[in-house]
Amino acid sequence: ANLPISSLELTAPFTILPDVTCQEATRIMTETGYGQLPVVSSDGGIMGTVTEGNLLAKIAAETAQLTDPVTTALYKDFKKVDPAMPLGRLGRMFDRDPFVLVVQSTKRYTSATDVK
């Protein structure tokens, strides 16, 4: 419980820019196996996250279209945590929050031919 989050040896998250379409985000989640993708601004600031379930629900309800940017399905209410946070404290956060973002280095999707 006192071990830090960093002891989990997490991989860098795959992030996307806000102008990525819902269709592209769905494809990326399918291909990578990720159920959620952090959305970052062009300067790297975290804007929120898009989840596969929320994205598909919005498309099914027709409140979002496949061609819309992912910002139409963005969760903006999230907690950022540092990799040095103890795992016990992180576990207690999940009693209130469905997910958190561990802030560390990232890989960002900018276009079909460019992953940074």
Buried (B, 14 or more C-beta within 10 A) or exposed (E): EEEBBBEEEEEEBBBBBBEBBBBBBBEBBEEEEBEBBBBBEEEEEBBBBBBBEBBBEBBEEEEBEEEBBBBBBBBEEBEEBEEEBBBEEBEEEEEEEEEBBBEBEBEBBBEEEEEE
